[in-house]
Amino acid sequence: MPRALAVLALALVVVAQGARATAGGAVTLRYFGHAFFLVTSGEGVRVAMDPFTDIGYPMPEVEADVVTISHEAPDHNNVRLIKGRPEILRGLEPGGRGFTLVQHARKDTRIAALPGYHDKVQGKERGLNSIFLVEASGVRIAHLGDLGDMPPEETIQALGRIDVLLVPVGGVHSLDAADATRVMERLRPTVAIPIHYRTAATARTGLADERPFLEGKPRVRRVGHTVRLDRGSLPAETEIWVMDYR
């Protein structure tokens, strides 16, 4: 796929730039449910990731400088929810025909989008899915969107070190617990945070909850809706942090 290779070539440049970025203050990660997060860098850059429409969760008031959209689905692409005048970074071309070239830098924050797939047959069933890598104040956060299979090897190499992995675990439209475990073990993040699973807010969906993913795993913590991150205080071994949207 020449277009995907072009995306990867440019993304590798962005990742390399991010690796040279100087670590700043602590990063704040706020979870709103499903796959919707707000990353705030040490220098105050605010990145909203995959904002949802009304799918059952409270609709928050969020202002951001940048919005990332992994793919064009209503539970991931509600840019109108975000206040201010943010720059919109879409991982896919209009109609989902291909991957876009994303190279963004603002103060202490670097953002790149990398190719992935929404299913196990390279997008033939559910289409493409982009993986966003945000490096904020030296902390590298990978949002897998609606990933449905192991990322391509080129994407894995481009991702490099991952401090925080936002990984779907609920199945149906993305990774289930077993596949999410395999992806986590391959990517080897310092912290893995499950996303895209059934909660009290989305009890009528066909998604599984987070428990099958957590079963049998050591070092699981429940940490609330907001965490502060800096590289110096991240755990030495991979931990799973379960965040609450409330």
C-alpha positions in Angstrom: 0.0 0.0 0.0 2.1 2.9 -1.2 0.0 5.6 0.5 0.4 3.8 3.9 4.1 3.6 3.4 4.3 7.3 2.6 2.3 8.0 5.8 4.8 5.8 7.7 7.8 7.6 6.3 6.6 11.0 7.4 5.4 9.7 10.7 8.8 8.3 11.4 10.2 11.8 11.0 7.7 13.2 13.5 8.4 10.4 16.0 12.1 11.1 15.7 11.5 14.8 16.4 9.4 13.9 19.4 12.1 11.6 20.8 14.4 14.6 20.9 11.9 16.9 22.6 12.9 18.0 26.0 10.7 16.7 28.8 8.7 19.4 30.6 6.3 19.4 33.5 3.7 16.7 34.3 1.1 15.7 31.7 -2.6 15.4 32.6 -4.7 12.7 31.1 -8.5 13.1 31.6 -10.9 10.3 30.6 -14.5 11.0 29.6 -15.5 7.4 28.7 -15.4 5.2 25.6 -12.3 6.4 23.7 -12.5 10.1 24.5 -9.5 11.7 26.3 -8.0 15.1 26.9 -4.2 15.3 27.1 -2.8 18.5 28.5 1.0 18.9 28.2 3.3 20.5 30.7 3.3 23.7 28.6 -0.5 23.7 28.4 -1.1 22.2 25.0 -4.5 20.5 25.0 -5.2 17.5 22.7 -8.7 16.1 22.6 -8.8 12.5 21.2 -11.8 10.8 19.6 -14.6 12.8 21.1 -18.0 11.1 21.1 -21.6 12.0 20.3 -24.4 11.2 22.7 -23.8 7.5 23.2 -24.8 7.4 26.9 -21.9 9.2 28.6 -22.3 12.7 30.1 -21.5 15.3 27.4 -18.6 17.3 28.9 -17.6 20.9 28.1 -14.0 20.6 26.7 -11.8 23.2 25.2 -8.7 22.1 23.2 -6.0 23.3 20.9 -6.0 20.1 18.8 -8.5 17.3 18.1 -7.4 13.9 16.8 -9.9 11.6 15.0 -8.9 8.0 14.5 -11.7 7.2 12.1 -15.0 8.7 11.0 -17.6 7.1 13.3 -20.0 9.1 15.5 -18.6 7.7 18.7 -15.1 8.9 17.7 -15.4 12.1 15.6 -17.7 14.7 17.3 -15.4 17.7 16.7 -18.3 20.0 17.3 -18.2 19.1 21.0 -14.8 20.7 21.4 -14.8 24.4 22.2 -12.3 27.0 21.1 -10.7 27.0 17.7 -8.9 23.7 17.6 -6.9 22.3 14.7 -8.5 19.1 13.5 -6.2 16.2 12.7 -8.0 13.4 10.9 -6.2 10.1 10.5 -8.2 9.1 7.4 -8.9 10.7 4.1 -12.6 11.7 3.3 -14.7 8.6 2.9 -12.0 6.6 4.7 -10.2 5.8 1.4 -6.7 6.1 2.7 -4.5 7.3 5.5 -3.6 11.0 5.8 -0.2 12.5 6.4 -0.2 13.9 10.0 2.8 15.9 11.2 2.0 18.3 14.0 4.1 20.2 16.4 3.1 22.7 19.1 5.3 23.8 21.9 6.3 20.6 23.8 3.9 18.4 21.9 4.4 16.2 18.8 1.6 14.3 17.1 1.7 11.6 14.4 -0.9 9.3 12.9 0.1 5.7 11.9 -1.8 3.1 9.8 -3.9 0.4 11.4 -7.0 -1.6 10.5 -10.5 -1.9 11.9 -10.6 -5.6 11.3 -8.5 -8.7 10.7 -8.6 -8.4 6.9 -6.8 -5.1 6.3 -9.9 -3.0 6.4 -12.0 -5.0 3.9 -14.8 -5.5 6.4 -14.9 -2.3 8.6 -12.4 0.0 6.9 -9.2 1.7 8.0 -8.3 3.0 11.5 -5.5 5.4 12.4 -3.3 5.1 15.5 -2.4 8.5 17.0 0.9 8.9 18.8 1.0 12.0 21.0 4.3 12.9 22.7 3.6 15.6 25.3 6.4 16.8 27.6 8.4 13.7 26.8 5.5 11.3 27.7 4.5 9.1 24.7 0.8 8.2 24.5 -0.5 5.9 21.8 -4.3 5.9 21.1 -5.3 2.8 19.2 -8.8 4.1 18.2 -10.9 1.2 16.9 -8.0 -1.1 16.1 -9.3 -4.5 15.2 -6.0 -6.5 14.7 -2.3 -6.4 15.5 -0.9 -3.2 14.0 1.3 -3.7 10.9 5.0 -4.3 11.8 6.0 -1.0 10.2 3.5 0.8 12.5 4.9 -1.0 15.6 8.4 0.0 14.7 7.4 3.6 14.1 5.6 3.8 17.5 8.8 2.9 19.3 8.7 3.4 23.0 5.1 3.7 24.4 4.6 5.1 27.9 0.8 5.0 27.9 -1.2 2.7 25.6 -5.0 3.4 25.2 -6.2 0.0 24.0 -9.8 -1.1 23.1 -10.8 -4.3 24.9 -14.6 -4.6 24.4 -14.7 -6.5 21.1 -17.5 -6.2 18.5 -16.1 -3.3 16.5 -12.5 -3.5 17.8 -10.1 -5.7 19.8 -11.6 -8.1 22.3 -9.9 -9.0 25.6 -7.7 -11.8 24.1 -6.5 -9.7 21.1 -6.0 -6.6 23.3 -3.8 -8.7 25.5 -1.7 -9.8 22.6 -1.3 -6.3 21.3 -0.4 -5.0 24.7 2.3 -7.7 25.1 3.7 -6.9 21.7 3.8 -3.1 22.2 5.1 -3.4 25.8 3.8 -0.1 27.2 4.7 1.1 30.7 1.0 1.7 31.3 -2.0 0.2 29.5 -5.4 1.8 29.9 -8.4 -0.1 28.6 -11.0 1.8 26.5 -14.0 1.1 24.3 -15.8 -1.3 26.6 -19.2 -1.6 28.2 -19.9 0.5 31.3 -23.0 1.6 33.2 -23.4 4.4 30.7 -23.5 2.1 27.7 -25.1 -1.0 29.3 -27.2 -1.7 26.2 -24.4 -2.1 23.8 -23.0 -5.4 22.7 -19.5 -4.6 24.0 -18.0 -6.7 26.8 -16.9 -4.9 29.9 -13.3 -4.5 31.1 -13.2 -7.6 33.3 -12.2 -10.2 30.7 -9.2 -8.1 29.8 -8.2 -7.7 33.4 -8.7 -11.3 34.4 -5.5 -13.0 35.6 -3.3 -9.9 35.0 -1.0 -8.6 37.8 -0.5 -4.9 38.6 -4.1 -3.6 38.0 -5.1 -0.3 39.5 -8.2 1.8 39.4 -7.2 5.4 39.2 -10.2 7.7 38.7 -10.9 10.0 35.8 -7.7 12.0 35.8 -4.1 11.1 36.2 -0.8 13.0 36.1 2.0 11.6 34.1 5.7 12.2 34.0 8.4 9.8 32.8 10.3 9.8 36.1 7.3 8.4 38.1 6.0 5.8 35.7 6.1 2.2 36.9 9.1 0.0 36.2 6.9 -2.9 35.0 3.8 -2.7 32.9 0.7 -1.7 34.9 -2.9 -1.6 33.8 -4.8 1.5 34.9 -8.6 1.4 34.8 -10.0 4.9 34.5 -13.5 6.0 35.4 -15.4 8.5 33.3 -17.2 10.0 36.4 
